[in-house]
Amino acid sequence: MSESSTGAAAGEAVSEAAAAAGNWRRAGVAGAAIGVLAAGAAAGVAIERLTVGRGMRKKARLALDASGPYGSLRGMPGTAYADDGTELSYEVEEVEPAEGADRAGGGAAGGGQAPRRRRLFGRREPAPVTVVFSHGYCLSQDSWHFQRAALRGVVRAVYWDQRSHARSARGVDQVEHGVPVSIDQLGRDLKAVIDAAAPEGPLVLVGHSMGGMTTMALADQFPELIRERVVGVALVGTSSGQLGEVNFGLPVAGMNAVRRVLPGLLRALGSQAELVERGRRATADLFAGVIKRYSFSRKDVDPAIARFAERMIEATPIDVVAEFYPAFAEHDKAAALKHFAELPVLVLAGDEDLVTPSEHSEAIAHLLPDAELVLVPDAGHLVMLEHPEVVMDRLADLLVRAGAVRGAGRRA
């Protein structure tokens, strides 16, 4: 590329970045504050555009979408129904039979029949431990890709999509009755999934971000379930409250402006969903930088993983983003943590998390002094994708302590 063409490309890139930030400014005071956030991402986009054209970037995204295995794992599908009738999609991964189970059970491997389960004194075997994974805001059950790959066949696991996310249906109360989404509602949704997918047997509850809040809401409303069936809990990159104080890495003045007007702005954007979705597609390059900044800490994160996160977040409609956002300001479940006090608990967060800062995990651990607190260095909000080996190691240890797997030999 010649010096003159490089200069032209740089000028064009900076102009486009400035125009994108200008579009936010036209949204009002909140736009100006969000423009501060967008400027940092736009700078990175501008540098990238010196050498990579828009067509090439589009091809690269398509190539990453086609070749990346992330989010491709599937289990046995099922549907649970929330108390307002919303269809909640879940998938179950069963434990693989132990070696020799066919011979012990009397089944013939070549005959197509499932091995017969032994009974003791006429009673069936106890139900296995089920690990239930709850995902975060604007994500899906696929965000647990690495943990799912590691645990396949080792433990019985349930992965589900929160209402209005991914394969689950839009919330009936929200669409038909205008009822605001609440974290308490999500806790009841989780109870419906457990009733459908794991109606008996011990449970280990694993929640990331909003999924962790969902787990706390379950405990708050159904303490008897926690007391009688839950044998372990993992709270990953989440918070028990005071989310209104998070500054997302923005200057104080800018964040104060965002807090004042962002809820109203999101409602306005949600009411023009089709128009906004076209705008999101048109500014995909800019927001890819924003998503990466708030998802990961490492600069060298695998591009395929970054693109995977981008796809999940892009797939969440803007009106769903608007519906859920106010629930976080009202979230306060610190008192519910007492229901986990007698259990093995893992509290884990990235030390560079800008969405639910690690101080929030430290606050949870303070209320659960027997919990294991793990702060992962150089990790952002999507720590389970950025450092899956660390998350899986600590989660495996929790499963051993909870009796979900049989000792260190099964952890590999």
C-alpha positions in Angstrom: 0.0 0.0 0.0 1.4 3.4 -1.0 1.9 6.3 1.5 -0.8 8.3 -0.2 -3.3 5.4 -0.2 -2.4 4.6 3.4 -3.2 8.2 4.4 -6.4 8.1 2.5 -7.4 4.9 4.2 -6.6 6.3 7.6 -8.6 9.5 6.9 -11.6 7.5 5.7 -11.4 5.2 8.8 -11.2 8.0 11.2 -14.0 9.8 9.4 -16.2 6.7 9.7 -15.3 6.3 13.3 -16.2 9.9 14.0 -19.4 9.6 12.1 -20.4 6.6 14.2 -19.7 8.4 17.4 -21.6 11.4 16.0 -24.7 9.2 15.5 -24.6 8.4 19.2 -24.2 12.0 20.1 -27.4 12.8 18.3 -29.2 10.5 20.7 -28.6 13.2 23.4 -26.6 13.4 26.6 -26.4 9.6 26.9 -25.0 9.5 23.4 -22.2 11.8 24.4 -21.3 9.6 27.3 -21.5 6.4 25.2 -19.4 8.2 22.6 -16.5 8.2 25.1 -16.8 4.4 25.2 -17.1 4.2 21.5 -14.1 6.4 20.8 -11.7 3.8 22.2 -13.1 1.0 20.2 -13.3 3.2 17.1 -9.6 4.0 17.4 -8.8 0.3 17.1 -11.2 -0.1 14.2 -9.5 2.8 12.4 -6.0 1.2 12.7 -7.3 -2.1 11.5 -8.8 -0.4 8.4 -5.4 0.8 7.3 -4.7 -2.6 6.1 -8.0 -4.5 5.9 -10.9 -3.5 3.8 -14.6 -3.8 4.7 -15.1 -6.7 2.2 -12.1 -8.6 3.7 -13.4 -8.1 7.2 -16.8 -9.4 6.2 -15.2 -12.5 4.6 -13.1 -13.0 7.7 -16.2 -13.0 9.9 -18.0 -15.5 7.6 -14.9 -17.7 7.7 -14.8 -17.6 11.5 -18.5 -18.3 11.7 -18.1 -21.3 9.4 -14.9 -22.8 10.8 -15.2 -22.2 14.6 -16.7 -25.1 16.6 -17.9 -22.8 19.3 -21.5 -23.2 20.2 -21.9 -26.3 18.1 -22.5 -28.8 20.9 -26.1 -30.0 21.3 -27.8 -32.3 23.8 -31.2 -33.8 24.2 -33.7 -30.9 23.8 -36.6 -30.2 26.1 -39.1 -27.5 26.9 -40.1 -26.1 30.3 -43.0 -23.7 30.9 -42.6 -20.6 33.1 -45.4 -19.5 35.4 -46.6 -17.0 32.7 -46.5 -19.7 30.0 -43.2 -18.7 28.4 -41.5 -21.6 26.7 -38.0 -22.1 28.0 -35.6 -24.2 25.9 -33.1 -26.5 27.6 -30.8 -29.4 26.7 -29.7 -32.3 28.7 -26.3 -34.1 28.5 -26.5 -37.6 30.1 -23.7 -39.5 31.8 -22.1 -42.1 29.6 -22.4 -45.7 30.9 -19.3 -46.9 32.7 -17.0 -49.3 30.9 -18.6 -52.8 31.1 -22.0 -51.5 31.9 -23.5 -53.3 28.9 -22.2 -56.6 30.2 -23.2 -55.9 33.8 -26.7 -54.7 32.8 -27.4 -57.6 30.4 -27.8 -55.5 27.3 -26.2 -56.4 23.9 -24.2 -53.7 22.3 -25.0 -54.9 18.8 -28.7 -55.5 19.5 -29.7 -51.8 19.7 -31.2 -52.2 23.2 -30.2 -49.9 26.1 -28.5 -51.7 28.9 -30.8 -52.8 31.7 -30.3 -50.8 34.9 -29.7 -52.9 38.0 -32.0 -52.5 41.0 -31.2 -53.0 44.7 -33.9 -54.7 46.7 -36.5 -53.8 44.1 -35.7 -50.1 44.2 -34.3 -48.1 41.3 -30.8 -46.6 41.5 -30.7 -43.0 43.0 -30.8 -40.2 40.5 -27.4 -38.8 39.6 -26.2 -35.4 40.4 -27.3 -32.9 37.8 -25.3 -29.7 37.1 -27.5 -26.9 35.9 -25.8 -24.0 33.9 -27.5 -20.6 33.7 -26.0 -18.0 31.3 -25.7 -14.3 31.3 -27.4 -11.2 29.8 -27.4 -11.2 26.0 -25.7 -14.6 25.9 -27.0 -18.1 25.5 -26.4 -21.6 26.8 -23.7 -21.9 24.2 -21.5 -19.5 26.3 -20.6 -22.6 28.4 -19.0 -24.3 25.3 -15.7 -25.2 26.8 -17.2 -26.4 30.1 -19.7 -28.4 28.2 -17.1 -30.0 26.1 -15.1 -31.0 29.1 -18.0 -32.4 31.1 -19.8 -34.4 28.3 -20.4 -37.9 29.5 -18.8 -37.3 32.9 -21.8 -35.6 34.7 -25.4 -35.2 33.9 -25.8 -31.5 32.9 -28.6 -29.2 31.9 -28.0 -26.1 29.8 -30.9 -23.6 29.2 -31.6 -20.3 27.5 -33.1 -17.6 29.6 -36.5 -16.2 28.5 -36.3 -14.0 25.4 -32.7 -15.3 24.7 -31.6 -17.7 22.0 -33.9 -20.7 21.6 -36.3 -19.8 24.4 -39.5 -17.9 23.5 -40.1 -14.2 24.2 -41.4 -13.6 27.7 -45.2 -13.8 27.6 -45.7 -11.3 30.4 -43.4 -8.8 28.7 -44.9 -9.1 25.2 -48.6 -9.5 26.0 -49.0 -7.7 29.3 -46.1 -5.2 29.5 -44.8 -6.7 32.8 -41.2 -5.7 33.4 -38.6 -8.4 33.6 -37.3 -9.0 37.1 -34.5 -11.2 38.5 -37.1 -12.9 40.7 -39.0 -13.9 37.5 -35.7 -15.4 36.2 -35.4 -17.4 39.5 -38.9 -18.8 39.0 -37.9 -19.7 35.4 -34.9 -21.6 36.6 -37.2 -23.5 39.0 -39.4 -24.5 36.1 -36.4 -25.8 34.2 -35.3 -27.8 37.2 -38.8 -29.2 37.6 -38.8 -30.3 34.0 -35.2 -31.4 33.4 -34.1 -32.6 36.8 -37.2 -33.3 39.0 -35.2 -35.4 41.4 -31.7 -36.0 42.7 -28.9 -33.7 43.9 -28.1 -30.5 42.0 -25.1 -28.3 41.4 -26.0 -24.8 40.3 -23.7 -22.8 38.1 -24.5 -19.3 37.0 -22.5 -16.6 35.1 -23.4 -12.9 35.5 -27.2 -12.7 35.1 -27.3 -16.5 35.5 -25.6 -16.1 38.9 -28.3 -13.5 39.9 -30.9 -16.0 38.7 -29.4 -18.6 41.0 -29.6 -16.2 43.9 -33.2 -15.5 43.1 -34.0 -19.2 43.1 -32.5 -19.5 46.6 -34.4 -16.5 47.8 -37.8 -17.8 46.6 -37.3 -21.6 47.1 -35.0 -22.1 50.1 -36.3 -25.6 50.7 -35.0 -26.6 47.2 -31.6 -25.4 48.2 -31.7 -27.1 51.6 -33.0 -30.5 50.3 -31.4 -30.9 46.9 -28.5 -28.5 46.1 -25.0 -29.9 46.9 -22.8 -27.2 45.3 -22.9 -23.7 43.8 -20.7 -21.8 41.4 -21.1 -18.1 41.0 -19.1 -16.8 38.0 -18.6 -13.1 37.2 -21.7 -12.1 39.0 -23.1 -9.7 41.7 -25.4 -9.8 44.6 -26.4 -6.1 44.2 -25.4 -2.5 43.9 -24.9 -2.8 40.2 -26.0 0.9 39.8 -22.6 1.9 41.1 -20.6 0.1 38.3 -18.9 2.7 36.0 -18.0 0.2 33.2 -14.6 1.9 32.9 -16.0 5.3 32.0 -15.2 8.6 33.5 -17.4 9.5 36.5 -19.1 12.4 34.8 -19.9 10.4 31.7 -21.2 7.4 33.7 -23.5 9.7 35.7 -25.0 10.9 32.4 -25.5 7.4 31.2 -27.2 6.3 34.4 -29.7 9.2 34.1 -30.8 8.7 30.6 -29.8 5.3 29.3 -32.9 3.5 30.5 -35.1 5.9 28.6 -32.9 5.8 25.6 -33.0 2.0 25.6 -36.8 2.1 25.8 -36.9 4.4 22.8 -34.5 2.2 20.8 -36.5 -0.8 21.8 -39.7 0.8 20.4 -37.9 1.2 17.0 -36.4 -2.3 17.0 -36.4 -2.9 13.2 -34.7 0.4 12.5 -32.1 -0.1 15.3 -31.3 -3.6 14.1 -30.5 -2.2 10.7 -28.2 0.3 12.4 -26.5 -2.4 14.4 -25.7 -4.3 11.3 -24.4 -1.2 9.6 -22.1 -0.4 12.5 -21.0 -4.0 13.2 -17.3 -3.1 13.0 -17.5 -0.4 15.6 -19.5 -2.5 18.0 -17.3 -5.5 17.6 -14.6 -3.5 19.2 -17.0 -2.5 22.0 -18.1 -6.1 22.6 -14.5 -7.3 22.7 -13.5 -4.6 25.2 -16.3 -5.5 27.6 -16.0 -9.2 27.1 -12.3 -9.9 27.4 -9.2 -8.5 29.0 -6.5 -10.1 26.9 -5.4 -8.4 23.7 -4.5 -11.7 22.1 -7.8 -13.5 22.6 -8.5 -16.0 19.9 -10.4 -14.1 17.1 -12.7 -17.1 16.7 -13.7 -16.8 20.3 -14.1 -13.1 20.1 -16.3 -13.5 17.1 -18.3 -16.2 18.9 -19.1 -13.8 21.7 -20.0 -11.1 19.2 -22.5 -13.5 17.5 -24.3 -14.3 20.7 -24.6 -10.6 21.7 -25.6 -9.5 18.2 -28.3 -12.2 18.3 -30.1 -10.6 21.2 -32.7 -8.2 19.9 -32.5 -4.6 21.0 -35.9 -4.7 22.6 -34.8 -7.6 24.7 -31.7 -5.7 25.7 -34.0 -2.8 26.7 -36.5 -5.1 28.6 -33.8 -6.6 30.8 -31.6 -3.7 31.6 -33.8 -2.0 34.4 -33.8 -5.3 36.3 -30.2 -5.0 37.2 -30.5 -1.7 39.0 -33.2 -3.3 41.3 -31.2 -6.5 41.9 -30.4 -7.1 45.5 -29.9 -10.7 46.7 -27.2 -10.4 49.3 -29.6 -11.7 51.9 -30.3 -14.8 49.8 -26.7 -15.9 49.9 -27.2 -17.3 53.5 -29.0 -20.3 51.9 -25.7 -21.3 50.4 -23.7 -21.0 53.6 -23.5 -24.7 54.4 -22.6 -25.8 50.8 -19.4 -26.0 48.8 -19.4 -22.7 46.9 -17.0 -21.4 44.2 -17.0 -17.6 43.6 -14.9 -16.8 40.5 -14.4 -13.6 38.5 -11.9 -12.0 36.1 -9.8 -9.4 37.8 -10.3 -7.0 34.8 -14.1 -7.5 34.5 -15.7 -4.1 33.6 -19.3 -5.4 33.7 -19.5 -7.1 37.1 -16.2 -6.0 38.7 -14.3 -8.5 40.8 -15.1 -6.4 43.9 -18.6 -7.8 43.6 -17.3 -11.3 43.8 -15.3 -10.4 46.8 -18.4 -9.0 48.4 -20.2 -12.3 47.8 -17.2 -14.2 49.3 -17.3 -11.9 52.3 -20.9 -13.0 53.0 -19.9 -16.7 52.4 -16.6 -17.0 54.3 -16.2 -20.7 53.6 -16.5 -20.2 49.8 -13.5 -20.6 47.5 -12.8 -17.2 46.0 -10.8 -17.2 42.7 -9.9 -14.0 40.9 -8.4 -14.9 37.5 -5.6 -12.6 36.3 -5.9 -10.9 32.9 -9.5 -11.9 32.5 -12.6 -10.0 31.6 -16.4 -10.6 31.9 -16.5 -13.7 29.7 -13.9 -15.5 31.8 -15.2 -19.0 31.0 -14.4 -18.3 27.3 -11.2 -16.3 27.9 -9.6 -18.7 30.4 -11.6 -21.9 30.1 -8.8 -24.0 31.6 -8.9 -22.1 34.9 -12.7 -22.1 35.1 -12.8 -25.8 34.3 -10.1 -26.7 36.9 -11.9 -24.9 39.7 -15.3 -26.2 38.6 -14.0 -29.7 38.5 -12.7 -29.4 42.0 -16.2 -28.1 43.1 -17.9 -31.1 41.5 -15.5 -33.5 43.3 -16.3 -31.7 46.6 -20.0 -31.9 45.9 -19.8 -35.6 45.0 -20.9 -35.1 41.4 -17.8 -36.9 40.1 -15.7 -39.7 41.7 -12.5 -38.0 42.6 -9.5 -36.6 40.7 -9.3 -39.5 38.3 -12.6 -38.4 36.7 -11.5 -34.8 36.5 -9.2 -35.3 33.5 
